């Protein structure tokens, strides 16, 4: 009689995930590597190989107006708030004082120079300065530099051209050499304004007898003395040119550049001249010469932003037209020893899409395009620049977001935060993927429409008028979003577990979790048949501070905590494990994840 042969027991197998990275929305859920998640939310890398729940945000104040801009004022003791059509000055406690009205109800940008903050909202170019321990707002057109357009002219006119006309003011100065008898002086232009005319002789104000505005002749009450060839007469006058100041007032963003130093400001974003930018005077944002403009490419696409890299500036334009989307600006001295900023046409590639998304992560400038977040790579030696996509991992979601042109971004603590439509896409500049792009994380319930770093903390404004601050881990209620719980999770890819053709029996899942005085975890299995709850348990450390007899524990060891999930999963084709925490005020951290399983004897 032939003996009966028992089948050999299938050996138990195990996988262990000990390194966790960011999300990967670009790879099929069965093809993603185990370090990346096809569906994770509100998690962030604590170091380089494990994840924690992101901290929440605290409300500082609510203004019931959209927060179009937040800016740390010089000295880092106050924040300038652009809310609706008003400007406010806010101290760290949230105390507000209104300092201006009549603002454009749209997003603004700003830059710092000479201890003042200059604000661009597309309506009026403003300077915010401190006077007697108080901040005040002034229209730059009221304090603009008055150029001396002609010097050392004889009374009958002529002289030497000196400074270009300032677009921001109609005022100009001409200097003359008095001959002892002439009282009439011919200005360097005609059809001048009839008001605002004054004169000095050797720095002392003198009377103006009459003005012929049409011919540009100014008659003084008395003849200035003979200056023996030196200019001793100065006449200040105005010539208004319609639309001149609006070329600057309607700009939306700035780029600081001057070769090796940021000595000048370049402004752009004027919708009436989308491919133009204007350069300021040396260290003087109140002076924009009427000759200092550049047409960058054709007017078929607009300038979107500036990238400063090494000793060059890259001008980024929109994509979609048959022209280059990047132009390289360099610095040199011309034959007259004057600063010049020639442009070189770059490659045609992905163009910019949102002017408030330009920021540098480490030494890599980033900006948002219609195809995702782009990074600029180059060398100072060859002045070659290439633009490469840096957000492939999140592009399937990011590029489908609505209103991408309203996105805003900032770099804080080695991370690039890109906010749009109540979501935040976070690039970690400390860890990079195999293709050279940074690791990305995805957050929801993050309603930022403007960002600001103030006193080392990340602040942001919202559409409904809230000003919020991202919490530090050790703060009270650090894991609440303005009082609401944060739903955070990480899940594995759909794992075939060694064999696509056989059934799997999951015997045990072991998440290794970070211990906290108050935490919990929910573990679910996800298969083709649906989601199965495997475990829901508190994970607390004993503490008198958070003592709660309803969840009393003797657990005092502050090391890693392993939680065995003994709920078995039978006859699964692929297995996805989701680790979740959605409880209020609870931190959560994932160190490792183990899965023990066996293969079935029968194919699927």
C-alpha positions as CSV (number, residue, x, y, z in Angstrom):
1,X,0.0,0.0,0.0
2,X,1.4,3.4,-1.0
3,X,1.8,5.8,2.0
4,X,0.0,9.1,1.9
5,X,2.2,12.1,1.3
6,X,1.4,15.2,3.3
7,X,2.2,18.4,1.6
8,X,5.1,20.4,3.0
9,X,4.0,23.4,5.0
10,X,4.6,26.6,3.2
11,X,7.5,28.5,4.9
12,X,6.7,31.7,6.6
13,X,8.1,34.8,5.0
14,X,8.6,38.4,6.1
15,X,9.3,41.8,4.6
16,X,10.6,44.6,6.7
17,X,10.4,48.3,5.7
18,X,12.9,50.2,7.7
19,X,13.4,53.3,5.5
20,X,10.6,55.6,4.7
21,X,10.7,58.4,2.1
22,X,8.1,60.6,0.5
23,X,5.1,60.0,-1.7
24,X,5.1,58.7,-5.2
25,X,2.0,59.5,-7.2
26,X,3.7,59.0,-10.5
27,X,4.2,55.2,-10.3
28,X,1.6,52.5,-10.4
29,X,0.7,51.4,-6.9
30,X,2.0,47.9,-7.6
31,X,5.3,49.2,-9.0
32,X,6.3,51.8,-6.3
33,X,9.2,50.8,-4.1
34,X,8.5,50.0,-0.5
35,X,10.1,53.2,0.7
36,X,7.6,55.4,-1.1
37,X,3.9,55.6,-0.6
38,X,1.3,55.9,-3.4
39,X,-1.1,57.5,-0.9
40,X,0.2,59.3,2.2
41,X,-1.0,62.6,3.7
42,X,0.1,65.0,6.4
43,X,3.4,63.1,7.1
44,X,6.9,64.6,7.0
45,X,10.4,63.2,7.4
46,X,11.7,63.7,10.9
47,X,15.2,62.7,9.9
48,X,16.2,60.9,6.7
49,X,14.6,57.5,7.2
50,X,11.4,57.7,9.3
51,X,8.2,59.7,9.2
52,X,6.1,61.7,11.7
53,X,2.8,63.4,11.6
54,X,3.2,67.1,10.6
55,X,2.6,69.7,13.3
56,X,-0.5,71.8,13.1
57,X,-1.0,75.6,13.1
58,X,-2.2,78.2,15.6
59,X,-4.3,81.2,14.8
60,X,-2.8,84.5,15.6
61,X,-5.6,86.8,14.4
62,X,-8.5,86.9,11.9
63,X,-9.3,90.0,9.8
64,X,-12.2,88.8,7.6
65,X,-10.3,89.9,4.5
66,X,-8.1,87.7,2.2
67,X,-4.5,87.9,3.3
68,X,-2.8,88.8,0.0
69,X,0.6,89.2,1.5
70,X,2.7,88.8,4.7
71,X,6.1,90.4,5.1
72,X,8.6,90.6,8.0
73,X,9.6,94.2,8.4
74,X,13.2,95.2,8.9
75,X,14.3,94.3,12.5
76,X,12.0,91.3,12.5
77,X,9.8,92.7,15.2
78,X,6.6,93.4,13.2
79,X,4.8,91.8,10.2
80,X,3.3,93.9,7.4
81,X,-0.1,92.4,6.5
82,X,-1.8,93.1,3.2
83,X,-5.4,92.2,3.9
84,X,-8.0,93.1,1.4
85,X,-7.5,96.7,0.4
86,X,-5.6,97.6,3.6
87,X,-2.2,97.4,5.1
88,X,-1.7,96.6,8.7
89,X,1.3,96.4,11.1
90,X,1.2,93.4,13.4
91,X,3.3,92.6,16.4
92,X,4.0,88.9,17.4
93,X,1.0,88.8,19.7
94,X,-1.4,89.7,16.9
95,X,-2.0,93.3,17.9
96,X,-2.9,95.1,14.7
97,X,-2.7,98.8,13.5
98,X,-4.0,100.0,10.2
99,X,-1.3,102.0,8.3
100,X,-2.7,102.3,4.8
101,X,-5.8,101.8,2.6
102,X,-6.5,101.7,-1.1
103,X,-4.4,98.6,-1.8
104,X,-5.0,96.5,-4.8
105,X,-7.2,93.5,-3.9
106,X,-4.8,91.0,-5.3
107,X,-1.6,89.2,-4.4
108,X,1.4,91.4,-3.7
109,X,5.2,90.9,-3.4
110,X,7.9,92.8,-1.7
111,X,11.7,93.2,-1.4
112,X,14.1,94.8,1.1
113,X,16.7,97.4,0.3
114,X,18.4,100.2,2.3
115,X,16.5,99.2,5.5
116,X,13.1,99.7,3.9
117,X,10.5,97.3,2.5
118,X,9.2,98.1,-1.0
119,X,5.8,96.7,-1.8
120,X,4.4,95.8,-5.3
121,X,0.6,95.1,-5.6
122,X,0.1,96.0,-9.3
123,X,-1.7,99.3,-8.4
124,X,0.8,101.5,-6.5
125,X,4.5,101.1,-5.7
126,X,5.0,101.8,-2.0
127,X,7.8,102.1,0.5
128,X,7.3,101.1,4.2
129,X,9.8,102.8,6.5
130,X,10.2,103.3,10.2
131,X,9.9,106.8,11.5
132,X,10.2,107.5,15.3
133,X,9.5,103.9,16.2
134,X,6.4,103.7,14.0
135,X,6.0,102.3,10.5
136,X,4.5,104.4,7.8
137,X,3.7,103.9,4.1
138,X,4.7,106.3,1.4
139,X,4.0,106.2,-2.3
140,X,7.4,106.0,-4.0
141,X,6.2,108.6,-6.5
142,X,6.2,111.1,-3.7
143,X,9.7,110.5,-2.6
144,X,11.3,109.5,-5.9
145,X,14.8,110.5,-6.8
146,X,14.9,113.7,-8.9
147,X,17.5,113.3,-11.7
148,X,19.7,116.0,-13.0
149,X,19.2,115.5,-16.7
150,X,21.5,118.2,-18.0
151,X,24.6,119.8,-16.4
152,X,26.8,122.8,-17.1
153,X,24.6,124.3,-19.8
154,X,25.0,127.9,-20.9
155,X,22.0,130.2,-20.5
156,X,20.9,129.6,-24.1
157,X,20.7,125.8,-23.6
158,X,22.9,122.9,-24.4
159,X,25.2,121.4,-21.8
160,X,26.0,117.8,-21.1
161,X,23.4,115.1,-20.7
162,X,23.9,113.5,-17.3
163,X,21.0,111.4,-15.7
164,X,18.0,109.9,-17.4
165,X,14.5,110.9,-16.6
166,X,12.9,109.1,-13.7
167,X,9.7,107.3,-14.7
168,X,8.4,107.7,-11.1
169,X,8.4,111.5,-11.0
170,X,7.9,114.3,-13.5
171,X,10.6,116.4,-11.7
172,X,14.0,117.1,-13.3
173,X,16.9,119.4,-12.6
174,X,19.1,121.3,-15.1
175,X,22.2,123.1,-14.0
176,X,23.6,126.2,-15.8
177,X,26.7,128.3,-15.9
178,X,25.8,131.9,-15.1
179,X,27.5,134.7,-17.1
180,X,26.6,137.7,-14.9
181,X,24.0,139.2,-17.2
182,X,21.6,136.5,-18.5
183,X,18.3,136.1,-16.7
184,X,16.7,133.7,-19.2
185,X,17.7,130.0,-19.1
186,X,16.6,127.5,-21.8
187,X,15.7,124.1,-20.3
188,X,16.5,120.8,-22.1
189,X,12.9,120.1,-23.0
190,X,9.8,122.0,-24.0
191,X,6.1,121.9,-23.1
192,X,6.9,121.7,-19.4
193,X,4.4,121.9,-16.5
194,X,3.6,125.4,-15.3
195,X,3.8,124.5,-11.6
196,X,6.6,123.2,-9.4
197,X,9.3,125.4,-10.8
198,X,12.1,126.6,-8.5
199,X,15.7,127.9,-8.9
200,X,18.8,128.2,-6.8
201,X,22.0,130.1,-7.3
202,X,25.0,128.7,-5.4
203,X,22.5,126.6,-3.4
204,X,20.4,129.6,-2.3
205,X,16.8,129.9,-3.5
206,X,16.1,132.8,-5.9
207,X,12.9,134.2,-7.4
208,X,11.5,133.0,-10.7
209,X,10.1,136.0,-12.7
210,X,8.3,134.1,-15.4
211,X,8.1,130.8,-17.2
212,X,7.3,130.0,-20.9
213,X,6.1,126.5,-20.5
214,X,5.8,125.9,-24.3
215,X,9.4,126.9,-25.1
216,X,10.9,125.8,-21.8
217,X,12.4,129.2,-21.0
218,X,12.7,130.2,-17.3
219,X,13.3,133.9,-16.5
220,X,14.9,134.7,-13.1
221,X,14.2,137.9,-11.3
222,X,17.9,138.8,-11.2
223,X,20.9,137.8,-13.2
224,X,23.1,135.2,-11.4
225,X,26.8,136.2,-11.0
226,X,29.5,135.0,-13.5
227,X,30.6,131.6,-12.3
228,X,33.7,131.5,-14.5
229,X,32.8,128.3,-16.2
230,X,31.3,126.5,-13.2
231,X,27.7,125.6,-12.9
232,X,26.1,127.8,-10.2
233,X,22.4,127.9,-11.3
234,X,20.1,124.9,-10.7
235,X,16.5,124.9,-12.0
236,X,14.0,122.3,-10.9
237,X,11.0,121.8,-13.0
238,X,8.4,119.1,-14.0
239,X,7.3,117.6,-17.2
240,X,4.4,115.1,-16.8
241,X,4.3,112.2,-19.2
242,X,1.1,110.3,-19.2
243,X,1.4,106.7,-18.1
244,X,5.1,106.9,-17.2
245,X,4.7,106.2,-13.5
246,X,2.2,103.4,-14.2
247,X,5.0,101.4,-15.9
248,X,6.4,100.9,-12.5
249,X,3.3,101.1,-10.3
250,X,1.7,98.2,-12.2
251,X,4.6,95.8,-11.8
252,X,4.0,92.8,-9.7
253,X,7.4,91.3,-8.7
254,X,11.0,92.1,-8.5
255,X,14.4,90.5,-8.9
256,X,17.5,91.9,-7.2
257,X,20.7,91.7,-9.3
258,X,23.9,93.6,-10.0
259,X,26.5,91.1,-11.0
260,X,28.4,90.0,-7.9
261,X,26.1,92.0,-5.6
262,X,22.4,92.8,-5.5
263,X,22.9,96.4,-6.3
264,X,19.8,97.0,-8.5
265,X,16.2,96.0,-8.7
266,X,14.5,94.7,-11.8
267,X,10.8,95.0,-11.9
268,X,8.3,93.2,-14.1
269,X,4.8,91.8,-14.2
270,X,3.1,94.9,-15.7
271,X,0.1,93.5,-17.7
272,X,0.4,96.3,-20.3
273,X,4.0,95.4,-21.1
274,X,4.3,91.7,-20.2
275,X,7.7,91.1,-21.8
276,X,9.4,94.2,-20.3
277,X,11.4,94.8,-17.2
278,X,12.8,98.0,-15.8
279,X,16.1,98.4,-13.8
280,X,16.6,100.8,-10.9
281,X,19.4,103.1,-10.1
282,X,22.4,101.9,-8.1
283,X,21.1,100.9,-4.6
284,X,18.1,103.2,-5.3
285,X,14.6,101.6,-5.8
286,X,13.1,105.1,-6.1
287,X,14.9,105.7,-9.4
288,X,13.9,103.9,-12.6
289,X,15.4,105.6,-15.6
290,X,13.2,105.9,-18.7
291,X,16.1,104.4,-20.7
292,X,16.6,101.4,-18.3
293,X,14.0,99.1,-19.8
294,X,14.5,95.8,-21.7
295,X,12.1,93.9,-23.9
296,X,12.8,90.3,-23.2
297,X,11.7,88.2,-26.2
298,X,8.4,88.8,-27.9
299,X,5.2,90.1,-26.3
300,X,3.6,86.7,-27.0
301,X,4.6,85.5,-23.6
302,X,5.1,87.3,-20.3
303,X,8.0,87.4,-17.9
304,X,7.0,85.4,-14.8
305,X,10.0,85.6,-12.5
306,X,13.7,85.9,-11.9
307,X,16.3,83.4,-10.8
308,X,19.5,84.5,-9.2
309,X,22.4,82.0,-9.7
310,X,26.1,82.6,-9.2
311,X,26.9,85.9,-11.0
312,X,24.0,85.8,-13.4
313,X,20.3,86.4,-13.4
314,X,17.9,84.1,-15.3
315,X,14.7,85.7,-16.6
316,X,11.9,83.1,-16.8
317,X,9.0,83.6,-19.2
318,X,5.8,81.8,-19.8
319,X,5.8,78.7,-22.0
320,X,3.6,77.8,-24.9
321,X,4.9,80.3,-27.6
322,X,7.6,79.6,-30.2
323,X,10.4,81.3,-28.4
324,X,12.8,80.7,-25.5
325,X,11.5,80.6,-22.0
326,X,14.7,81.6,-20.3
327,X,17.1,84.5,-20.9
328,X,20.4,84.9,-19.2
329,X,21.3,88.4,-17.9
330,X,24.9,89.2,-17.1
331,X,26.8,92.3,-15.9
332,X,29.6,94.2,-17.6
333,X,31.0,97.7,-17.9
334,X,30.5,99.4,-21.3
335,X,33.0,101.6,-23.1
336,X,31.9,104.6,-20.9
337,X,32.5,102.6,-17.7
338,X,28.7,102.4,-17.2
339,X,26.9,99.3,-15.9
340,X,25.3,97.2,-18.6
341,X,23.1,94.1,-18.4
342,X,23.2,92.2,-21.7
343,X,20.8,89.3,-22.3
344,X,21.5,86.0,-24.0
345,X,18.6,83.9,-25.3
346,X,18.4,80.5,-23.6
347,X,16.6,77.3,-24.4
348,X,13.0,76.7,-25.1
349,X,11.5,74.6,-22.4
350,X,9.0,74.7,-19.5
351,X,8.0,78.2,-18.7
352,X,7.0,79.8,-15.4
353,X,3.4,79.8,-14.4
354,X,3.0,81.5,-11.0
355,X,5.2,84.5,-10.0
356,X,5.0,83.8,-6.3
357,X,6.5,80.3,-6.5
358,X,10.2,81.3,-7.1
359,X,12.5,80.2,-4.3
360,X,15.8,78.5,-3.9
361,X,16.1,75.2,-2.1
362,X,19.8,75.1,-1.1
363,X,21.6,76.2,-4.2
364,X,18.8,75.1,-6.6
365,X,16.3,77.7,-7.7
366,X,12.8,76.3,-8.1
367,X,9.6,77.6,-9.7
368,X,6.2,76.2,-10.7
369,X,5.4,75.6,-14.4
370,X,2.3,74.1,-16.0
371,X,4.3,70.7,-16.1
372,X,5.3,70.8,-12.4
373,X,8.1,72.3,-10.3
374,X,11.2,73.0,-12.2
375,X,14.8,73.4,-11.0
376,X,17.5,75.5,-12.6
377,X,20.9,73.8,-12.9
378,X,24.1,75.5,-14.1
379,X,27.7,76.4,-13.6
380,X,29.3,79.8,-13.0
381,X,32.2,78.8,-15.4
382,X,30.3,78.1,-18.6
383,X,27.2,80.2,-17.8
384,X,25.1,77.3,-19.1
385,X,21.7,76.8,-17.6
386,X,19.3,73.9,-17.9
387,X,15.8,73.5,-16.4
388,X,14.8,70.1,-15.2
389,X,11.6,68.8,-13.6
390,X,11.9,68.3,-9.9
391,X,8.4,67.1,-8.9
392,X,7.7,64.0,-10.9
393,X,6.7,62.2,-7.8
394,X,3.7,64.5,-7.2
395,X,3.0,65.9,-10.7
396,X,0.0,63.6,-11.4
397,X,-1.9,65.5,-8.6
398,X,-0.1,68.8,-8.7
399,X,-0.5,69.6,-12.4
400,X,-4.3,68.8,-12.1
401,X,-4.8,71.4,-9.4
402,X,-7.0,74.4,-10.4
403,X,-5.8,78.0,-10.1
404,X,-2.2,77.0,-10.3
405,X,-1.4,80.7,-11.2
406,X,-2.4,81.6,-7.6
407,X,0.0,79.1,-6.0
408,X,2.6,80.5,-3.5
409,X,5.8,79.0,-2.2
410,X,8.5,79.6,0.4
411,X,11.7,77.8,1.6
412,X,11.9,77.2,5.3
413,X,14.3,74.9,7.2
414,X,15.5,73.1,4.1
415,X,12.1,72.5,2.7
416,X,10.2,74.0,-0.2
417,X,6.5,74.6,0.6
418,X,4.2,75.0,-2.4
419,X,0.6,75.8,-1.4
420,X,-2.5,75.8,-3.7
421,X,-6.2,75.1,-3.2
422,X,-5.8,74.2,0.5
423,X,-3.1,71.7,-0.1
424,X,0.7,71.8,0.4
425,X,3.3,70.0,-1.6
426,X,6.6,69.9,0.4
427,X,10.0,69.1,-1.1
428,X,12.6,68.1,1.4
429,X,16.0,69.5,0.4
430,X,17.8,67.0,2.7
431,X,16.9,63.8,0.9
432,X,16.9,63.1,-2.8
433,X,15.5,60.4,-5.1
434,X,17.5,58.3,-7.5
435,X,16.7,60.8,-10.4
436,X,18.2,63.7,-8.4
437,X,14.8,65.3,-7.5
438,X,14.0,65.9,-3.8
439,X,11.6,63.8,-1.8
440,X,8.1,65.1,-1.8
441,X,5.3,65.0,0.8
442,X,1.6,65.9,0.5
443,X,-0.5,67.7,3.0
444,X,-4.2,68.6,3.0
445,X,-6.2,71.1,5.1
446,X,-3.4,73.6,4.6
447,X,-5.2,76.8,3.4
448,X,-2.2,79.0,2.8
449,X,-2.5,81.7,0.1
450,X,0.6,83.7,1.3
451,X,3.7,82.9,3.3
452,X,6.1,84.7,5.6
453,X,9.1,83.7,7.8
454,X,8.9,85.9,10.9
455,X,11.2,85.4,13.9
456,X,12.3,82.1,12.5
457,X,8.7,80.7,12.3
458,X,6.6,79.9,9.3
459,X,3.5,82.1,9.1
460,X,0.8,82.1,6.4
461,X,-2.4,83.9,5.5
462,X,-5.7,82.4,4.3
463,X,-8.5,83.4,2.0
464,X,-10.9,83.9,5.0
465,X,-8.6,86.3,6.7
466,X,-6.8,84.2,9.2
467,X,-3.1,84.6,10.0
468,X,-1.7,81.3,11.2
469,X,1.7,80.0,12.5
470,X,3.0,76.5,12.0
471,X,3.6,75.0,15.4
472,X,6.8,73.6,16.9
473,X,6.6,70.0,18.2
474,X,7.0,70.8,21.9
475,X,4.2,73.4,21.9
476,X,0.9,72.8,23.7
477,X,-1.7,71.6,21.1
478,X,0.9,71.4,18.5
479,X,-1.0,68.7,16.7
480,X,-4.2,70.7,16.0
481,X,-5.0,72.7,12.9
482,X,-6.5,75.8,14.4
483,X,-8.3,73.6,16.9
484,X,-9.2,70.7,14.5
485,X,-7.6,67.3,14.5
486,X,-5.0,66.3,11.8
487,X,-5.7,63.2,9.8
488,X,-2.4,61.7,8.9
489,X,-1.6,58.4,7.3
490,X,1.0,56.4,5.4
491,X,0.3,53.3,3.3
492,X,2.4,50.7,1.5
493,X,2.2,50.2,-2.2
494,X,0.0,47.3,-3.4
495,X,2.5,44.5,-2.5
496,X,2.4,41.2,-4.5
497,X,4.6,39.7,-1.8
498,X,7.0,37.8,-4.0
499,X,4.6,36.0,-6.3
500,X,1.9,37.5,-8.6
501,X,0.4,34.2,-9.3
502,X,-0.4,32.8,-5.8
503,X,-2.7,33.7,-3.0
504,X,-1.2,35.3,0.1
505,X,-2.0,34.7,3.8
506,X,-1.0,37.6,5.9
507,X,-0.4,36.2,9.4
508,X,0.9,39.3,11.2
509,X,1.7,43.0,10.7
510,X,4.1,44.7,13.0
511,X,4.3,48.5,12.9
512,X,7.2,50.0,14.8
513,X,6.0,53.3,16.2
514,X,7.4,56.4,17.9
515,X,6.4,56.6,21.5
516,X,4.6,59.7,22.8
517,X,2.8,60.5,26.0
518,X,-0.4,60.5,24.0
519,X,-0.8,58.7,20.7
520,X,-2.7,56.0,18.9
521,X,-2.8,54.1,15.7
522,X,-5.2,52.5,13.3
523,X,-4.1,49.7,11.0
524,X,-6.2,48.6,8.0
525,X,-5.7,46.1,5.2
526,X,-6.7,47.2,1.7
527,X,-7.4,44.5,-0.9
528,X,-9.4,44.2,-4.1
529,X,-12.4,43.3,-1.9
530,X,-12.2,46.5,0.2
531,X,-10.7,47.9,3.5
532,X,-10.5,45.7,6.6
533,X,-9.9,47.1,10.1
534,X,-7.0,45.2,11.6
535,X,-6.2,47.2,14.7
536,X,-7.1,50.4,16.6
537,X,-5.2,51.0,19.7
538,X,-3.8,53.7,22.0
539,X,-0.1,54.1,22.3
540,X,0.7,56.2,25.3
541,X,3.5,56.6,27.7
542,X,2.8,57.0,31.4
543,X,2.9,60.7,32.3
544,X,1.3,62.6,35.2
545,X,0.9,65.6,32.8
546,X,-1.5,63.7,30.5
547,X,-2.8,61.2,33.0
548,X,-6.2,59.8,31.8
549,X,-7.6,56.8,33.6
550,X,-9.8,55.9,30.6
551,X,-6.5,55.1,28.7
552,X,-4.2,54.3,31.7
553,X,-0.9,52.7,30.8
554,X,2.1,51.4,32.6
555,X,4.2,51.8,29.5
556,X,7.2,54.0,30.5
557,X,9.9,53.0,28.1
558,X,10.6,55.9,25.7
559,X,12.0,53.6,23.0
560,X,10.4,52.3,19.8
561,X,7.1,50.5,20.3
562,X,6.2,47.4,18.3
563,X,2.5,46.7,18.0
564,X,1.6,43.3,16.7
565,X,-1.5,43.2,14.5
566,X,-2.8,39.6,14.8
567,X,-5.8,40.0,12.5
568,X,-5.1,37.7,9.6
569,X,-5.8,38.3,6.0
570,X,-6.7,35.3,3.8
571,X,-6.4,34.7,0.1
572,X,-5.3,38.2,-0.9
573,X,-3.9,38.9,-4.4
574,X,-2.1,42.1,-3.4
575,X,-1.8,43.6,0.1
576,X,-1.8,47.3,1.1
577,X,-1.3,48.2,4.7
578,X,-2.4,51.7,5.9
579,X,-1.1,53.2,9.2
580,X,-3.2,56.1,10.4
581,X,-3.7,58.6,13.2
582,X,-6.6,61.1,13.1
583,X,-7.1,61.8,16.8
584,X,-6.9,65.4,18.1
585,X,-3.7,66.6,19.8
586,X,-1.9,63.3,19.1
587,X,1.6,63.1,17.5
588,X,2.4,60.0,15.5
589,X,5.6,58.5,14.1
590,X,6.4,55.5,12.0
591,X,9.8,53.9,12.4
592,X,9.5,50.5,10.6
593,X,6.9,48.1,9.4
594,X,7.0,44.3,9.2
595,X,4.7,41.9,7.4
596,X,4.8,38.1,8.0
597,X,3.0,36.0,5.4
598,X,2.8,32.7,3.6
599,X,2.0,31.9,0.0
600,X,-1.0,29.8,-0.8
601,X,-0.7,26.4,-2.7
602,X,-3.1,27.5,-5.4
603,X,-2.7,30.1,-8.0
604,X,-5.2,33.0,-8.3
